[in-house]
């Protein structure tokens, strides 16, 4: 009887030990799968690549003054970027500078085409802004929406590119304010440009084009 009791005890200990070992193995496997490092590494790699693509897109768009043309593509009458939906959505679901009549041939059209080819075609969403210094409060930054498609996700990346606008620059839209310069528009209360003259010299303001991608 004693031998049988000991055999049963050993068998029970073996079963309990197996359960403990199996539980430990399952716990270890879950820990490996759920570790933040494992998931975060892939996420950071994707974000890094997306940030490079966003930076490259603005750099390419800045060539031949395309970003400058975008910053000046303003409709004085509607007080929006030319052919945009409104000042809240900007161009909304459309790429910037691609709306309007077919013969408009905007000088910044390639910016919209570039963002569409490099970002939208891969399933990414983006918002595009122009940030500039408030002419009355130099330490305050104002923002004009070029494209607004919603609230970015937590994984969004941002790229920026600065463009200097000068007093003698003129609007690039077909609805330009009679060919007036930015300085002339700023001095005329009946005309409107989103930014004011924030520099006493030949520069008018610095427009920072900001691209947020997610």
C-alpha positions, 0 to 999 in steps of 0.5 A: 500500500505504501508503494502504491501511495508513493507511486500515486504521489510521484504521478501527481507530482509529475502531472503538476510539474508538467502543468507548471512547465507548460504554463511557463512555456506559454507565458514565455511565448506570449511575452515574446509575441507581445513585447513592445520592442518586437512590434515597435521595431517594425512600426518605427521602420515604417515611420522612418521610411514614410518620413523619408518619402514625405521629406523627398516629396517636399524637396522635389516639389521645391525644385523650380519654385513649385512650393513657392507657386503653391504658397502664392496660388491664392484667390483674392476674391474667395480668400482661399487657395485657388479652386479650393473647397473652402478655408477649412478643408482646403482642397479636401480629397483633391490634390492641391493645385489640380482642381479648376478648369482644364485649361487653368494650367496652374504652375504648382500642379506638379505638387499635387501630382507628386503627392498623389503619386508618392503618397495617395497611391500607396494608401496614405492620407495627408494634410498640407499646411502653410505656416507663417509668422503673424505680422502683428505678433512676430512670435505667433505662428498662423496656419493656412490649410491647403489640404485637410483630410481629417485628424492624423493618426498617432503614427503620423509623420511630419515634413516641412520646407521653408519658402521665402516670399518677397514684397514683389512676388505676385499671386500665381492663380488665374484669379490673381489680384490684378497682377499686384505684388504682395506689398501692394495687396497688403497695403490695399484694404480691399485686397486680401492675402492670407499672410501679412508683411512680416519683414521690414526688408525686401522679404514679405514673410517666410512660408513653411509648407508642412506635410503631415502623412499617416 
